[in-house]
Amino acid sequence: MTGIAKDRDAPAIVGDASLAYLIHVQTQDGESPKDKEWEWMVRAFGVQGPELAEQLAATVRAWDRHVRADDNSKHADPALTLS
């Protein structure tokens, strides 16, 4: 069974002695928000790490396609919830 860690700065999916977490790193600075660039990364550890990392990355890709692509929510961070 896996779960999503809630209310943390780095969203994570945890499993039996395994972990995958999402972070973002600024790759370009700028004077205005549109000039700045960020890269999202998933890090994983443990036997289930690769599977959990892919699950988390797929969630972020879906957010990118379906939420972030919407002009009204360009700057929204991905929201991860437990279901």
C-alpha positions as MATLAB code, in Angstrom:
seq = 'MTGIAKDRDAPAIVGDASLAYLIHVQTQDGESPKDKEWEWMVRAFGVQGPELAEQLAATVRAWDRHVRADDNSKHADPALTLS';
ca = [
       0.000    0.000    0.000;
       1.199    3.546   -0.751;
       0.150    6.914    0.604;
       0.851   10.555   -0.107;
       2.494   12.617    2.616;
       0.312   15.662    3.272;
       1.110   19.220    4.402;
       4.793   19.063    3.533;
       7.020   21.272    1.370;
       8.067   18.278   -0.735;
       5.085   16.094   -1.689;
       5.975   12.427   -1.402;
       4.592    8.978   -2.033;
       5.664    6.415    0.536;
       5.540    2.630    0.422;
       7.056   -0.261    2.335;
      10.558    1.077    3.097;
      10.421    3.149   -0.122;
       9.930    6.808   -0.930;
       9.547    9.102   -3.926;
       9.370   12.856   -3.480;
       8.859   15.898   -5.689;
      11.033   18.997   -5.549;
      11.538   22.005   -7.787;
      14.775   23.810   -8.505;
      15.138   27.236  -10.070;
      17.173   26.882  -13.271;
      16.981   30.492  -14.479;
      16.617   33.722  -12.545;
      14.962   36.858  -13.826;
      13.527   40.171  -12.772;
       9.934   39.165  -13.467;
       8.158   35.841  -12.868;
       7.931   35.168  -16.617;
      11.745   35.362  -16.873;
      12.283   32.723  -14.192;
      12.390   29.019  -14.959;
      11.961   26.026  -12.656;
      12.557   22.322  -13.144;
      10.496   19.706  -11.315;
      12.356   16.581  -10.187;
      11.336   13.298   -8.601;
      13.830   11.517   -6.353;
      13.250    7.966   -5.151;
      14.721    5.444   -2.735;
      14.039    1.812   -1.864;
      12.855   -1.271   -3.716;
       9.569    0.368   -4.749;
      11.337    3.670   -5.491;
      11.275    3.465   -9.298;
       7.582    2.498   -9.338;
       6.669    5.257   -6.884;
       8.743    7.800   -8.825;
       6.916    6.960  -12.044;
       3.561    7.223  -10.259;
       4.463   10.666   -8.910;
       5.917   11.843  -12.231;
       2.758   10.693  -14.050;
       0.671   12.757  -11.614;
       2.767   15.866  -12.321;
       2.610   15.275  -16.100;
      -1.193   15.013  -15.891;
      -1.280   18.258  -13.872;
       0.918   19.903  -16.509;
      -1.382   18.813  -19.355;
      -4.756   19.366  -17.731;
      -4.347   22.106  -15.115;
      -1.254   24.137  -15.840;
      -2.049   24.291  -19.574;
      -5.267   26.153  -18.682;
      -4.536   29.886  -19.061;
      -6.378   30.624  -15.808;
      -4.034   28.491  -13.694;
      -0.616   28.928  -15.326;
       1.076   29.577  -12.030;
      -0.773   27.018   -9.908;
       1.380   24.472   -8.128;
       0.370   20.820   -8.456;
      -2.046   19.721   -5.761;
      -1.675   16.141   -4.596;
      -4.457   14.517   -2.587;
      -4.971   11.135   -1.048;
      -7.895    9.120   -2.383;
];
